[in-house]
Amino acid sequence: MDPSLRDAARRAIGFMPDDEGMALYEAALQAAPLGPVLEVGSYCGKSTLYLAAGVLEAAADTVVFSVDHHRGSEEHQPGEQYHDPRLVDESGKVDTLSVFRNTIEQARVADLVVAIVGASEVVAKRWATPLGMVFIDGGHSMEAAQRDLDGWSRHVVSSGLLAIHDVFPDPEQGGRPPYEIYRQALDSGRFREVSERGSLRVLQRV
Ligand SMILES: C[S@@+](CC[C@H](N)C(=O)[O-])C[C@H]1O[C@@H](n2cnc3c(N)ncnc32)[C@H](O)[C@@H]1O
């Protein structure tokens, strides 16, 4: 991975450990020739940089679409466990959009990353472009995770990749919804597992 992009990704605010980010980069590098990469859950652009590095290196003339309403998930709201007081606008609402934009621009990948600001389910319902890769890291409630699986996995092309973050088979280690949708994708017979790193799972459309 491009060293300056990796450095920027490591320094960015967010929830993507470097080893899992490298697995994302490798997946994007493999998938980009098949079509655009789309992530649900941009936050401040940390995972986006790993994906952009893969797309850049693939030289496949494609982009990363990064979907987020930029108002944070339940756990980012004031008073919740992962609230970051730096990420609040003048009205007191969580707002990650300007930090996301800075992350992307400072890393010089603005030509490779298209921010889509809106609710994942609203965008997914109207989406029509086949995707080389989908990365799900949005809302972690069962309802949100289910909507993301149902809304986005159907757009992954044959041999394309579906990556899911925060998959914890052991309930002691983390919440269940990402694990539940990972199991559903596998049990559907439409995807097979190709890699596992930390809590990141990468599946391939059969
Ligand atoms: C865990 S964070 C993503 C972390 C990020 N991938 C990283 O590398 O740091 C989850 C993000 O999903 C977004 N999100 C939650 N529910 C959403 C929804 N229904 N539509 C769009 N974005 C959503 C939140 O605003 C939040 O920024």
The ligand as an SDF file (V2000), in Angstrom:
LIG
                    3D

 27 29  0  0  0  0  0  0  0  0999 V2000
  -18.6220    2.4860   12.9550 C   0  0  0  0  0  0  0  0  0  0  0  0
  -18.8040    3.9920   12.0900 S   0  0  0  0  0  0  0  0  0  0  0  0
  -17.8510    3.7070   10.6400 C   0  0  0  0  0  0  0  0  0  0  0  0
  -16.3820    3.6640   10.9230 C   0  0  0  0  0  0  0  0  0  0  0  0
  -15.4900    3.8220    9.7120 C   0  0  0  0  0  0  0  0  0  0  0  0
  -15.7200    2.8150    8.6940 N   0  0  0  0  0  0  0  0  0  0  0  0
  -14.0300    3.8760   10.1060 C   0  0  0  0  0  0  0  0  0  0  0  0
  -13.1880    3.2830    9.4270 O   0  0  0  0  0  0  0  0  0  0  0  0
  -13.7040    4.5410   11.0880 O   0  0  0  0  0  0  0  0  0  0  0  0
  -20.4530    3.8490   11.5140 C   0  0  0  0  0  0  0  0  0  0  0  0
  -20.9230    4.9920   10.6230 C   0  0  0  0  0  0  0  0  0  0  0  0
  -22.1650    4.6010   10.0470 O   0  0  0  0  0  0  0  0  0  0  0  0
  -22.9910    5.7220    9.9180 C   0  0  0  0  0  0  0  0  0  0  0  0
  -24.3790    5.2560    9.8510 N   0  0  0  0  0  0  0  0  0  0  0  0
  -25.0900    4.6070   10.8100 C   0  0  0  0  0  0  0  0  0  0  0  0
  -26.3130    4.3040   10.3630 N   0  0  0  0  0  0  0  0  0  0  0  0
  -26.3830    4.7830    9.0950 C   0  0  0  0  0  0  0  0  0  0  0  0
  -27.4100    4.7970    8.0980 C   0  0  0  0  0  0  0  0  0  0  0  0
  -28.6020    4.2440    8.3060 N   0  0  0  0  0  0  0  0  0  0  0  0
  -27.1390    5.3860    6.9220 N   0  0  0  0  0  0  0  0  0  0  0  0
  -25.9310    5.9670    6.6810 C   0  0  0  0  0  0  0  0  0  0  0  0
  -24.9290    5.9740    7.5780 N   0  0  0  0  0  0  0  0  0  0  0  0
  -25.1530    5.3960    8.7700 C   0  0  0  0  0  0  0  0  0  0  0  0
  -22.6850    6.5740   11.1140 C   0  0  0  0  0  0  0  0  0  0  0  0
  -23.0260    7.9270   10.8650 O   0  0  0  0  0  0  0  0  0  0  0  0
  -21.2020    6.3220   11.3220 C   0  0  0  0  0  0  0  0  0  0  0  0
  -20.4270    7.3430   10.7530 O   0  0  0  0  0  0  0  0  0  0  0  0
  1  2  1  0
  2  3  1  0
  2 10  1  0
  3  4  1  0
  4  5  1  0
  5  6  1  0
  5  7  1  0
  7  8  2  0
  7  9  1  0
 10 11  1  0
 11 12  1  0
 11 26  1  0
 12 13  1  0
 13 14  1  0
 13 24  1  0
 14 15  1  0
 14 23  1  0
 15 16  2  0
 16 17  1  0
 17 18  1  0
 17 23  2  0
 18 19  1  0
 18 20  2  0
 20 21  1  0
 21 22  2  0
 22 23  1  0
 24 25  1  0
 24 26  1  0
 26 27  1  0
M  CHG  2   2   1   9  -1
M  END
$$$$
